[in-house]
Amino acid sequence: MSPRVLLFTGKGGVGKTTAAAATATLAARRGLKTLIVSTDTAHSLADALGVEPGEVAPGLHLHQVDTQKSLERHWGELREYARNALVELGLDEITSEEITVLPGAEEVIALLELRERAREGCWDVIVVDCAPTAETLRLLALPEALDWHVNRLLPIGRRIARLVSPFVRNVAHVSVPGDEVMNAGERLHRGLMEVRELLTGDHASVRLVLTPESVVLAEARRTLTSLSLYGYRVDAVIANRVFPAEGADEWRAGWVAAQGRLLAEAEQSFAPLPVHVVPYLPGEPVGTDALAEVGAALYGESDPFAPHDIEPPLRLSADDLSLALPGADREHVDLARKGDELIITAGPYRRILALPAALARRKIGGAALRDGHLRVWWEPSGPPTGSSAGLRSKAGSDSATS
């Protein structure tokens, strides 16, 4: 039985770590064996729970990634090759060691650790405290982007490495990566694709955390669009730090009114997703007891751990493709065709979809963006065109729209 996987993300400072920790604490108190992990290098979870990693309460386990050990296990051959190559080029060992600590490696390792914990088969719920939205989106897009590059470049790289190895070694005095390095790269690639399969599967979903502020709400709307673009399902929105209306003085009444307008806007923007509200607390919730109270107030009578019924954002049939892009508008969506690939851009984010052979041979008949769904349809027969771009105002081209 696969565990229920819940990812929490949001703009920095909105309280996503508190929401994640409160949800995990509530799960454990409802008798679910729960693991909480973080992909955020800040490691704020232990501070929120007020404990060290391990079993922090009955049924609740906090896992904090040991980056150094995990790097050696997942990345060892690749890092060793890079380190040795830099030494061969004349850098001292200490400098080479520091340079090969790859940017973003901690977040990638956290994803691989998440896959291993899910494989253990002993968890009912896994809660993931993600980094702020921009970092999370880059991280969640990584497996598919790496898959695109590996499938095209790695076979070529193996052939080139065998051909040029003697020349590079004798002339440049640098070793060419051998099979063990290539195999390590393939293992890393497979691991990240398994992570993607886990996080886009039927048992996983994302929860967006926001505060009722116009800037935060605007970013949350864009995040929902981007998560759908990459195939991740959002099942709820959490509005944190909401002022209660009861007993409000004149100053606080202004905040209550402003937040009320923004909460109404959020409910409209994210419908039909539920918007759970967390009141502004008199003090910082630290420790499992305080977090359990937050979790109970957050979800009320609902079951936050029940299976979701959200359809996958991407659906592909013999005649068309449908991709949910909630909140997207036509000005910020672009569609292009290049060979057997469909390139979809929503704002600053891009996804490259490899078309199955049956569709790759056919020409696109048109495309339309309506009610938050991008639909692309194919003509019955005919060869694909070389490339096209843009959701255009006139039908008939490879990237036409209504």
PASERO-998022 format. One record per residue (C-alpha): x, y, z; residue number from 0; chain. Coordinates in nm, 3 decimals. Layout:
BEGIN
east,north,up,resi,chain
X,Y,Z,NUM,A
...
//
This chain:
BEGIN
east,north,up,resi,chain
0.000,0.000,0.000,0,A
0.146,0.335,-0.102,1,A
0.164,0.606,0.166,2,A
-0.040,0.925,0.139,3,A
0.216,1.190,0.041,4,A
0.142,1.556,0.117,5,A
0.372,1.836,-0.002,6,A
0.349,2.184,0.149,7,A
0.483,2.488,-0.032,8,A
0.426,2.862,-0.045,9,A
0.598,3.195,-0.056,10,A
0.874,3.232,0.201,11,A
0.747,3.339,0.541,12,A
0.382,3.236,0.505,13,A
0.406,2.954,0.760,14,A
0.431,2.645,0.541,15,A
0.659,2.468,0.790,16,A
0.404,2.523,1.068,17,A
0.122,2.396,0.843,18,A
0.325,2.087,0.746,19,A
0.425,2.012,1.107,20,A
0.067,2.063,1.231,21,A
-0.067,1.827,0.963,22,A
0.191,1.560,1.048,23,A
0.122,1.589,1.421,24,A
-0.251,1.558,1.360,25,A
-0.196,1.246,1.146,26,A
0.006,1.078,1.420,27,A
-0.258,1.160,1.682,28,A
-0.521,1.001,1.459,29,A
-0.325,0.675,1.472,30,A
-0.147,0.705,1.135,31,A
0.221,0.617,1.125,32,A
0.363,0.944,0.998,33,A
0.696,1.062,0.861,34,A
0.778,1.428,0.811,35,A
1.075,1.535,0.599,36,A
1.200,1.859,0.447,37,A
1.349,1.958,0.112,38,A
1.426,2.302,0.254,39,A
1.792,2.348,0.344,40,A
1.691,2.576,0.632,41,A
1.580,2.265,0.830,42,A
1.316,2.456,1.030,43,A
1.110,2.146,1.109,44,A
1.312,2.048,1.414,45,A
1.274,2.403,1.546,46,A
0.897,2.400,1.491,47,A
0.857,2.065,1.662,48,A
1.103,2.164,1.934,49,A
1.284,1.830,1.914,50,A
1.577,1.649,1.753,51,A
1.523,1.419,1.451,52,A
1.388,1.071,1.528,53,A
1.059,0.955,1.678,54,A
0.941,1.287,1.821,55,A
0.601,1.162,1.941,56,A
0.409,0.834,1.928,57,A
0.372,0.747,1.560,58,A
0.548,1.067,1.443,59,A
0.898,1.049,1.298,60,A
1.109,1.345,1.186,61,A
1.373,1.267,0.924,62,A
1.649,1.516,0.857,63,A
1.872,1.435,0.561,64,A
2.242,1.379,0.627,65,A
2.357,1.547,0.308,66,A
2.721,1.435,0.325,67,A
2.640,1.065,0.363,68,A
2.363,1.079,0.107,69,A
2.583,1.259,-0.144,70,A
2.839,0.982,-0.122,71,A
2.571,0.715,-0.164,72,A
2.378,0.871,-0.451,73,A
2.638,1.092,-0.616,74,A
2.967,0.930,-0.515,75,A
3.110,0.822,-0.850,76,A
3.007,1.143,-1.025,77,A
3.152,1.363,-0.753,78,A
3.472,1.159,-0.732,79,A
3.527,1.192,-1.106,80,A
3.471,1.569,-1.096,81,A
3.704,1.605,-0.799,82,A
3.982,1.401,-0.964,83,A
3.943,1.590,-1.293,84,A
3.991,1.922,-1.112,85,A
4.300,1.789,-0.935,86,A
4.440,1.677,-1.271,87,A
4.389,2.033,-1.394,88,A
4.608,2.162,-1.112,89,A
4.365,2.258,-0.835,90,A
4.448,2.148,-0.483,91,A
4.233,1.880,-0.321,92,A
4.058,2.112,-0.073,93,A
3.948,2.354,-0.348,94,A
3.837,2.064,-0.569,95,A
3.634,1.920,-0.281,96,A
3.450,2.248,-0.225,97,A
3.383,2.313,-0.593,98,A
3.219,1.970,-0.637,99,A
2.957,2.042,-0.373,100,A
2.695,2.104,-0.640,101,A
2.443,2.390,-0.606,102,A
2.102,2.246,-0.523,103,A
2.249,1.905,-0.433,104,A
2.087,1.906,-0.088,105,A
1.738,1.949,-0.233,106,A
1.797,1.674,-0.492,107,A
1.927,1.439,-0.224,108,A
1.620,1.514,-0.011,109,A
1.400,1.397,-0.300,110,A
1.598,1.073,-0.335,111,A
1.574,1.018,0.041,112,A
1.198,1.068,0.016,113,A
1.179,0.793,-0.244,114,A
1.372,0.555,-0.017,115,A
1.150,0.629,0.282,116,A
0.836,0.571,0.072,117,A
0.978,0.235,-0.040,118,A
1.005,0.118,0.320,119,A
0.633,0.041,0.319,120,A
0.586,0.124,0.687,121,A
0.432,0.472,0.660,122,A
0.066,0.568,0.631,123,A
0.138,0.937,0.570,124,A
0.451,1.120,0.452,125,A
0.447,1.499,0.492,126,A
0.703,1.701,0.297,127,A
0.794,2.056,0.400,128,A
0.913,2.202,0.070,129,A
1.130,2.505,0.004,130,A
0.966,2.837,-0.100,131,A
0.772,2.815,-0.424,132,A
1.035,2.920,-0.679,133,A
1.288,2.664,-0.550,134,A
1.018,2.397,-0.521,135,A
0.904,2.445,-0.880,136,A
1.260,2.420,-1.010,137,A
1.312,2.106,-0.803,138,A
0.988,1.939,-0.911,139,A
1.062,2.017,-1.276,140,A
1.410,1.865,-1.250,141,A
1.329,1.493,-1.297,142,A
1.147,1.542,-1.627,143,A
1.404,1.794,-1.754,144,A
1.685,1.554,-1.666,145,A
1.496,1.272,-1.838,146,A
1.483,1.475,-2.159,147,A
1.858,1.538,-2.154,148,A
1.961,1.188,-2.046,149,A
1.757,1.010,-2.313,150,A
1.915,1.224,-2.584,151,A
2.266,1.293,-2.461,152,A
2.379,0.995,-2.255,153,A
2.396,0.741,-2.541,154,A
2.589,0.996,-2.750,155,A
2.809,1.075,-2.451,156,A
2.906,0.712,-2.406,157,A
3.011,0.681,-2.771,158,A
3.204,1.009,-2.770,159,A
3.379,0.919,-2.444,160,A
3.511,0.596,-2.593,161,A
3.629,0.772,-2.907,162,A
3.802,1.074,-2.756,163,A
3.934,0.920,-2.434,164,A
4.292,0.858,-2.557,165,A
4.315,1.203,-2.718,166,A
4.182,1.391,-2.415,167,A
4.403,1.194,-2.177,168,A
4.721,1.251,-2.378,169,A
4.663,1.611,-2.489,170,A
4.451,1.773,-2.217,171,A
4.575,1.547,-1.935,172,A
4.222,1.499,-1.804,173,A
4.044,1.166,-1.763,174,A
3.726,1.103,-1.960,175,A
3.437,0.963,-1.753,176,A
3.425,0.585,-1.767,177,A
3.133,0.344,-1.754,178,A
3.111,0.360,-1.375,179,A
3.051,0.737,-1.393,180,A
2.795,0.699,-1.673,181,A
2.621,0.424,-1.475,182,A
2.607,0.650,-1.169,183,A
2.446,0.920,-1.381,184,A
2.189,0.671,-1.507,185,A
2.113,0.558,-1.151,186,A
2.061,0.919,-1.044,187,A
1.833,0.971,-1.342,188,A
1.627,0.660,-1.264,189,A
1.598,0.762,-0.900,190,A
1.466,1.107,-0.986,191,A
1.216,0.963,-1.233,192,A
1.089,0.732,-0.957,193,A
1.053,1.039,-0.736,194,A
0.846,1.208,-1.005,195,A
0.628,0.898,-1.042,196,A
0.571,0.901,-0.664,197,A
0.487,1.271,-0.640,198,A
0.257,1.283,-0.945,199,A
0.083,0.956,-0.854,200,A
-0.268,0.903,-0.723,201,A
-0.155,0.903,-0.358,202,A
0.029,1.237,-0.365,203,A
-0.087,1.597,-0.369,204,A
0.035,1.949,-0.296,205,A
-0.109,2.198,-0.047,206,A
-0.049,2.566,-0.110,207,A
0.008,2.780,0.198,208,A
-0.057,3.154,0.179,209,A
-0.139,3.454,0.391,210,A
-0.429,3.683,0.289,211,A
-0.212,3.946,0.121,212,A
-0.244,4.053,-0.241,213,A
0.120,3.982,-0.335,214,A
0.113,3.638,-0.172,215,A
-0.221,3.551,-0.331,216,A
-0.094,3.647,-0.677,217,A
0.212,3.420,-0.636,218,A
-0.005,3.133,-0.511,219,A
-0.224,3.158,-0.822,220,A
0.084,3.143,-1.046,221,A
0.216,2.848,-0.845,222,A
-0.108,2.654,-0.898,223,A
-0.074,2.706,-1.274,224,A
0.292,2.599,-1.274,225,A
0.235,2.289,-1.061,226,A
-0.039,2.177,-1.301,227,A
0.191,2.241,-1.597,228,A
0.440,1.989,-1.453,229,A
0.170,1.734,-1.368,230,A
0.139,1.783,-0.989,231,A
-0.203,1.783,-0.826,232,A
-0.306,2.046,-0.570,233,A
-0.584,1.934,-0.334,234,A
-0.617,2.224,-0.089,235,A
-0.515,2.579,-0.002,236,A
-0.425,2.688,0.351,237,A
-0.478,3.051,0.447,238,A
-0.258,3.126,0.748,239,A
-0.254,3.414,1.001,240,A
-0.615,3.524,0.955,241,A
-0.736,3.780,1.210,242,A
-1.054,3.672,1.393,243,A
-1.342,3.916,1.356,244,A
-1.462,3.881,1.714,245,A
-1.360,4.160,1.949,246,A
-1.164,4.352,1.686,247,A
-1.059,4.706,1.772,248,A
-1.054,4.979,1.506,249,A
-0.701,4.897,1.388,250,A
-0.762,4.524,1.366,251,A
-1.104,4.574,1.208,252,A
-0.929,4.724,0.906,253,A
-0.716,4.411,0.874,254,A
-1.019,4.186,0.917,255,A
-1.202,4.365,0.635,256,A
-0.899,4.358,0.402,257,A
-0.828,3.992,0.474,258,A
-1.196,3.907,0.425,259,A
-1.189,4.053,0.074,260,A
-0.873,3.862,-0.013,261,A
-1.007,3.535,0.132,262,A
-1.319,3.571,-0.081,263,A
-1.094,3.630,-0.382,264,A
-0.886,3.324,-0.291,265,A
-1.194,3.102,-0.265,266,A
-1.303,3.222,-0.608,267,A
-0.956,3.182,-0.760,268,A
-0.895,2.830,-0.629,269,A
-1.248,2.687,-0.653,270,A
-1.334,2.401,-0.629,271,A
-1.035,2.345,-0.397,272,A
-1.111,2.391,-0.026,273,A
-0.947,2.689,0.148,274,A
-0.862,2.597,0.508,275,A
-0.817,2.891,0.746,276,A
-0.568,2.914,1.033,277,A
-0.641,3.201,1.272,278,A
-0.371,3.443,1.381,279,A
-0.244,3.279,1.700,280,A
-0.151,3.470,2.017,281,A
0.188,3.297,2.024,282,A
0.419,3.090,1.807,283,A
0.311,2.722,1.802,284,A
0.619,2.522,1.901,285,A
0.602,2.160,2.012,286,A
0.367,1.875,1.928,287,A
0.086,1.981,2.164,288,A
0.063,2.332,2.019,289,A
0.091,2.200,1.664,290,A
-0.182,1.942,1.725,291,A
-0.415,2.225,1.825,292,A
-0.327,2.411,1.504,293,A
-0.394,2.097,1.299,294,A
-0.734,2.045,1.461,295,A
-0.832,2.409,1.397,296,A
-0.693,2.392,1.044,297,A
-0.895,2.095,0.918,298,A
-1.197,2.090,1.149,299,A
-1.418,1.789,1.077,300,A
-1.261,1.712,0.736,301,A
-1.025,1.421,0.678,302,A
-0.701,1.570,0.541,303,A
-0.551,1.224,0.485,304,A
-0.827,1.070,0.275,305,A
-0.742,0.981,-0.087,306,A
-0.804,1.271,-0.323,307,A
-1.022,1.245,-0.633,308,A
-0.837,1.499,-0.847,309,A
-0.782,1.403,-1.209,310,A
-0.424,1.413,-1.344,311,A
-0.361,1.755,-1.501,312,A
-0.246,1.595,-1.829,313,A
-0.470,1.368,-2.033,314,A
-0.366,1.231,-2.370,315,A
-0.592,1.046,-2.613,316,A
-0.566,0.929,-2.972,317,A
-0.711,1.258,-3.095,318,A
-0.618,1.531,-2.848,319,A
-0.424,1.646,-2.545,320,A
-0.578,1.822,-2.247,321,A
-0.369,2.000,-1.983,322,A
-0.519,2.176,-1.683,323,A
-0.367,2.523,-1.643,324,A
-0.589,2.684,-1.377,325,A
-0.556,3.060,-1.365,326,A
-0.358,3.080,-1.689,327,A
-0.444,3.347,-1.943,328,A
-0.377,3.343,-2.313,329,A
-0.111,3.614,-2.303,330,A
0.120,3.403,-2.087,331,A
0.072,3.061,-2.250,332,A
0.278,2.958,-2.551,333,A
0.270,2.638,-2.755,334,A
0.532,2.511,-2.997,335,A
0.593,2.192,-3.193,336,A
0.943,2.061,-3.267,337,A
0.963,1.718,-3.427,338,A
0.808,1.467,-3.188,339,A
0.800,1.715,-2.900,340,A
0.533,1.956,-2.781,341,A
0.672,2.255,-2.590,342,A
0.426,2.423,-2.352,343,A
0.519,2.744,-2.173,344,A
0.314,2.903,-1.894,345,A
0.469,3.225,-1.767,346,A
0.836,3.163,-1.686,347,A
0.798,2.783,-1.679,348,A
0.830,2.543,-1.969,349,A
0.753,2.175,-2.013,350,A
0.867,1.959,-2.305,351,A
0.636,1.666,-2.376,352,A
0.762,1.379,-2.590,353,A
0.469,1.272,-2.805,354,A
0.396,0.902,-2.857,355,A
0.481,0.772,-3.202,356,A
0.118,0.762,-3.317,357,A
0.078,1.136,-3.252,358,A
0.429,1.240,-3.353,359,A
0.348,1.143,-3.712,360,A
0.041,1.366,-3.726,361,A
-0.001,1.737,-3.777,362,A
-0.159,1.954,-3.508,363,A
-0.500,2.077,-3.617,364,A
-0.535,2.351,-3.355,365,A
-0.524,2.451,-2.992,366,A
-0.745,2.641,-2.751,367,A
-0.722,2.766,-2.394,368,A
-1.066,2.773,-2.230,369,A
-1.170,2.774,-1.863,370,A
-0.823,2.691,-1.741,371,A
-0.769,2.397,-1.979,372,A
-0.537,2.386,-2.276,373,A
-0.663,2.152,-2.547,374,A
-0.451,2.053,-2.847,375,A
-0.600,1.840,-3.120,376,A
-0.450,1.656,-3.415,377,A
-0.557,1.625,-3.776,378,A
-0.657,1.273,-3.879,379,A
-0.338,1.215,-4.079,380,A
-0.037,1.384,-4.234,381,A
0.326,1.442,-4.138,382,A
0.417,1.678,-3.852,383,A
0.560,2.017,-3.932,384,A
0.912,2.108,-3.825,385,A
0.826,2.372,-3.565,386,A
0.577,2.637,-3.466,387,A
0.523,2.866,-3.171,388,A
0.262,3.077,-2.998,389,A
-0.104,3.044,-2.919,390,A
-0.222,3.245,-3.217,391,A
-0.545,3.428,-3.279,392,A
-0.621,3.250,-3.606,393,A
-0.690,2.880,-3.647,394,A
-0.518,2.660,-3.900,395,A
-0.152,2.661,-3.796,396,A
0.020,2.404,-3.576,397,A
-0.042,2.625,-3.274,398,A
-0.379,2.777,-3.346,399,A
-0.620,2.875,-3.075,400,A
-0.967,3.012,-3.041,401,A
//
